[in-house]
Amino acid sequence: MRTLISFEDALACVRDQATTLSSELVPLGEALGRTLSEAVVARANVPPFASSAMDGFAVRSADGQAGTTTLEVIGHIAAGDAGGPAVTPGTCVEIMTGAPFPEGADAVAPIEWVAAREGMSVTFHRFPEAHKHVRPAAEDVSAGQIVFEPGHVITPAVVGMLATLGYDTVPVSCMPRVRVITTGNELIAPGTPLESGQIFDSNGPSLRAQVRAAGGFCPYHEHAKDDPNALADLLSGQDQTDLVIFSGGVSVGDHDHVKEVLKEAGAEMFFWKVRQRPGKPLAFGRLDRTLILGLPGNPVSSAMCFEIYGRFIIERMLGRHATTPRLRARLGRDMNTVSGLHFFARGIAGVSPSGELWVQDTGPQRSNLYGSVVRANCIIHVPESADHVPKGTMVSIQMLPWAPLQILPQNQE
């Protein structure tokens, strides 16, 4: 087992071990938030036929060019009709928005351009140019075109396009089955009266929420006392699990038993301890087919390390494109870090009036201050070679998916 490795090496190890899961077909109505496992190819043109963009009359633009403004109405086409009569010189067809465009016509004169209508003839005070107010076939998508690549997250807009393409079922990656296990004698469930020396278990609910937000399946979180037997009992039921996340118990204290329990179970540990802050005592390994991620117990360390490593694992299992790409931002105030450790600072990123991206830390960065996570909309990455980063330096940031960019006032640029 490697120990005290660099952040880059740890992330590379996670990338190598986390592989894409199998796929399944789900109904379109249940596909929101899932990840496409196959390319989606258009089965037909979208739109499938040329249609009118306006209520009006399908006409020949040449009639207007010849000075003919009164035409004979030879038919009526509504949306849903199979078609209508062909338009010939001196004639037109009344047409509704979305109706199939008739042969012979090349433009639509909107109903607002009608000057008079008597019987089967209509007079226009304006006449359209060729192709005006006509929606051509395949204007949006051509048959055979790849519309979405594998790894695309299904958003409401993607659902709409899939429906437009005629898909009623969708091939998606299976959701990673994740177990979240918190450890510690001091933790009790929220809603239970606190006794001396106890604190509420925040990591269990928050990590489960983070797993679900990342695309994993985690129906509940579990808790174990600082007891090797209790941990071993919980670990024994992981056969159908893709990822087990421990919170706490991975450091060097007398009551940190996770590593020894994993060793007794036959787990292969790839690394323990990473040159980073927060989250130095991070552990990563595999037990049979199940990946194991051991997070520190401090709430901030747990949350930040999940966003950097846990989300990455789940997205790799889904075959998903990264949902939190790195951006570059200008630092809004000086930052002190610890030389030799890659630093994850909770940050607040915003766009200045000139359009530049700025960022500053949320304030005190101690790993027990969960309010810094609440206030943050990004993680500031400071490489281990730096111990002081002055204001104005360009830094790398990773947006937190639940928090939007801020708009900075004029005086903060």
N, C-alpha and C positions, 0 to 999 in steps of 0.2 A: 504494500500500500504506500502510495506517495503521500508526503506530508509537507505542509507549509509551501504549497505550490503557488504560482502566480494566478491572478484572475484570468488572464488569457488562456493559460493551460487548463484551468478548471472548466472554463466555458467550452473549450475544444473537446475535453473529455466527455462532457455532457452531450455535446453534439454528436460525438461518435457512438455513444451508447443508446441514445433515444432514436428509435426508428419508427417509421410510419406503420400504423395499425391497419387491419383489414377494413373493408368497406361494406356498406349495406345500402339498400334502397329504402327511402322513407317517403311518405306522402308529401306532396308539395306544402300542404298546410302545416306540416310539422318540421319543415326544413329550416326555419329561421334560426340563425345563429350557428348552424352546422357548417361543415367545411366540405366543399366539392372534392370528391376523390377521383373524378374523371373529367376530361374536357367536355364541355357542353357545346354541341354542334347544332347550328340552325337546320331544322328539317325542311324549311321552306323560306321563301322570301318574307321579309317584314318591312312594309305591308305586303300582303300576298298579291295585291292587285292595285292598279292606279285608282285613286278615288278623289272625290271633291273635298277641298278644304273649307268650303263655304256652302251655305244655302244660296242657290241662285240658278243659273242656266249654263249648261255646257254648250259652248259656241265654238265656231271656227274664227280664229283671230283674223284670218284673211277677209272675212266679211266686213269687219270693222275697218280694215285698211282700204277696202274698196268703197267705203262710205255708206254701207248698208247698216242702218241702225234699227230697222224694224224686221223681226224674224218670225217665222211660223213656228209655233210650239208643237212638236210632233210626239211628245211623250213625257213621262214623269218617272224618275228613278229615286227610290228611297233607300236608306241604309238597310242592308239585308236582302235587297232584290238581287236577282241573278244577273241583271243587265238591262239594257234598253235598246231602242232603235238607233241605228247609225245616224250621225249628224251629217247632212249634206248641205251644199251651198244654199244660203237663204233660210236655213232651219236651225232650230235649237231644241234642247231637251231640258225640261225643268229637273233640277237635281238637288238632293239634300246632302248635308255634310256626312262624309263617310260612305256615300253611295258609290258603286263601281262606275268608273268613267267610261262613257260610250265611245265606240269607234267613230272616227271622223272628226271629233272635237279635239281641241288642243288647249282650251282655257275655260275658266268659269267667270261669268259676269255675276257678281253678287247681287242679291235681291235689292240691295240699296241703290243699285245703279239703274233700276227700272224707272223710266219716265212715265210710261203709260202701258196699260194692258187691256186689250179689247178682244174678247172671244179667244181665238187660238193664235193671236199675234201679240208680240210684246215689243215695245220700243225702249231703247236704252239711251241715256244721256251721256254715258261713258262706255268705253269698250276695252276689254283687257288685251294685253300683249300675250303672245304665245307662252304657254306653260304657267300662266298666272293662276294661283289658287288651285293648283293640281298637286296632289301627293303622288309621286311616282312609285311604282312597285319597287321593292327592295331598297327604298331610300334609307332605311335604318340598318337592316341586316340582309345579307344575301344567303341563299340556300347553300349549305356546305361550309359556311364560315364558322370558325371557332369563336364563340362568344365569350366563354369563360374558361380559363385554364384550371387544371387541378390545383387545389390549395386555396381557392377563392372562398372567402367567408360569405355566407348567404345572408345578405342584408334585406330589408324590405324592398329596396329597388331591384335586387337580384331576383327575389320572389316574383316581382311584377314582370321582369323580362322572361323568366322561365315560363310563367303562365302565357305570356305573349307568344313564346315559341312552341307552346302546346305540351309542355312537360307536366304530367300529373304526378310522377314519382321522380325522385332525384337521387343519384348516387353520391353518398357522403361517406366520409371516414367515420369509423366507429368512435364513439366518445371514449377517451381514456377513463378507465375505472380507477378512481383515486381514493385512498384512505388517508384521513388526517388523524393523527394520534398525538395528543398533547400529553406531556408528562409533568409530574410535580405534585408533592404532597400538599403544597400550599394552595393549589387551584381548586376552586369550587365553581359550580355552574351559576351563571347569572340568574338572579331571582331567588337564590338561597341566602338566608341571613349570614352575614360575615361574622366570623369569630376572630379572636386575636391571632395574628400571624397569617391570616388567609387573604387571598386576593381572588377576584373573579377571573375565570378562564376566558380571556379575550382572544387568544390565538386560535382556539378551536373554531369559533364562529367566523372570525375574520379570514382564516386560511381557507375554510370551506367556501366562503364567498369568493375569494380570489380564484380558487380552483374552478368554480362554476363560471366566473367571468372569463376565464381563459379558455373555456370550452370543454372542461373535464366533467365527469359524472361523479358526484360525491353526495350521496343522499343524507349523510349525517357525519358528525365528527365524533371521535372516541377519546377517552381519557384513561390514563394509567397512572397509578401511584409510582413513586420511586422505588419500585420493587422488581427485581429481575424476573421473578416468576410471573408477575402480572404482565410484564412486557412480553415475555415469551408466549404466554397464553394468547395475547392479542395478535402477535406476529404469526402464530400458527395458522390463522385463517386467511392467509393472503393469496391462496392459489389462483383465484380468479381476478386478481388485482394487477393493474398495469404499473401503478406507482403508489408507494407508501411514503407519506411525508410525516416525519417525526418533528415535533417542536419541543426542544429541550432535551436534556439528557445526553448531549453529544460532546460536552466539554470534559474537563479533567477533575471535576469535583467528586467527593466521596459518594454522592448520590446520582452520579451520571452513569447510567447502566446501559444505554442504548447500544454502544459499540460492542460491549462484551456479549450482549444478548444476540446481536447480529452475528458475531463470530461463532458463538455456540450453535447457531442455526445453520451455519455453513455459508454465510453470505461472502461474496467477493467484494472487498472494499477497494475502490479505485483511488480515492484520496480522502484525506482528513486534514483539515486546516488549510485555509487559503489566505494569502497575504492581502487582506482586505479589511476594511472597517466600514460599517458594522458587519458582523458575521464571520469573524475569523475561524471559529470552531465548526466549520461546515463539513459535513460528511456526505459521500456519494458512493453508492455501490449497487450490487445486484444480488438478489436471492432467487435462484432459479430463473424464471422469466420476468420477475418483478423488479423494477428499479426502486432503489431506496434513496431518499433525500433526507438527510438529517439537518434540520435548521436549529439555530440557537433559540433559546427560550425567551430572550428579551423581545418584547412585542415589536419594536421597530426593526430589529435585526431579522426577525422572522418574516415580517411583511416585505422588507426590501429584498431579502435573499430569495423569497418566493418570486417576486416580480422579475428578478434577474435570471434565476435558475429554474424555478418551478414552472413559470409560464413558458420558458424556452423549451423545457422537456415536453409539456403538453402540446405546444404548437408543433414540435417535431413529430410527435406521435400522430397528430392530425394531418401532417403533410402540409401545414398551413404556412403561407407567407407571413413574415414577421409583422405583427400588428402594432408594435411599438418601435419603429426604426429610430436610430440615433439621429439627432439634429445638432447643428452647431449654433451656439448662442454666446452673446457677449456678457461677461460677468458684471453684475451691477454693483458689487462691493467686494472688498478683500475677503479672502478665505484662507484660514490656517488649517492645514491637514497634518497627518503624521507621515513623515518620509519613510518609505519602504512598504507602505500599505496603500493599495488601490482604495480610494475613498468614495463611498456612495453618500452624497449629501442630499437630503430632501430639499427640493428647490421649488421656486415659484417662477415660472416662465411667462413672459408676456411680450406683446408686440407694441413697439413704440409708435408714436404718430408718424414717424418717417418710414415705418414698415420693417424696422430691424428687430430681430429676436434678442431679448435680454433675459437674464436669469439671475436670481440671487437665492441664497439659502433661506430656509424658513426660520432661522434663529438657532437657539441651542440644539445641538445634534446628538445629545446623549441617547443611548439605545433604549432607555425606558420611557422616553417622552413620546407617546403615541400621537399627541396633538400635532407633532411635526409632520406625521404622515397625513393627517386630516387636512392640514393647511397646504400640503404640497400638490403640485400638478405634474411634477417631473422628478427624476433622479439625476443629479449632477455627477458625472463620472470624472474623477481627478486621478490621473495615473500615479503609480507608487513612487515615481521619481520626483514628485513635487511635494514640498512642505509648506509653501506659501504661494497663493495664486492671487496676484493683484487685480484690482478692479480694471475692467476693460479687456481682460484676457478672453480669447475665444476658447470656450470649453464644450465638451460633448455632453448632451443631455438625452435622456430617455423618457419620453412622455408617459405618464400614468394614464391608462386608458379610460379611467372614470372621471378625469378632471380636465376641463377645457383650458386653452390658453387665456390669459388675461389681456385686457387692453390697458396699457400703461398711460398715466397722465403725462402731459407735456413735460413737466419738470423732472421726470424720472429717466429721461433719455440720457 
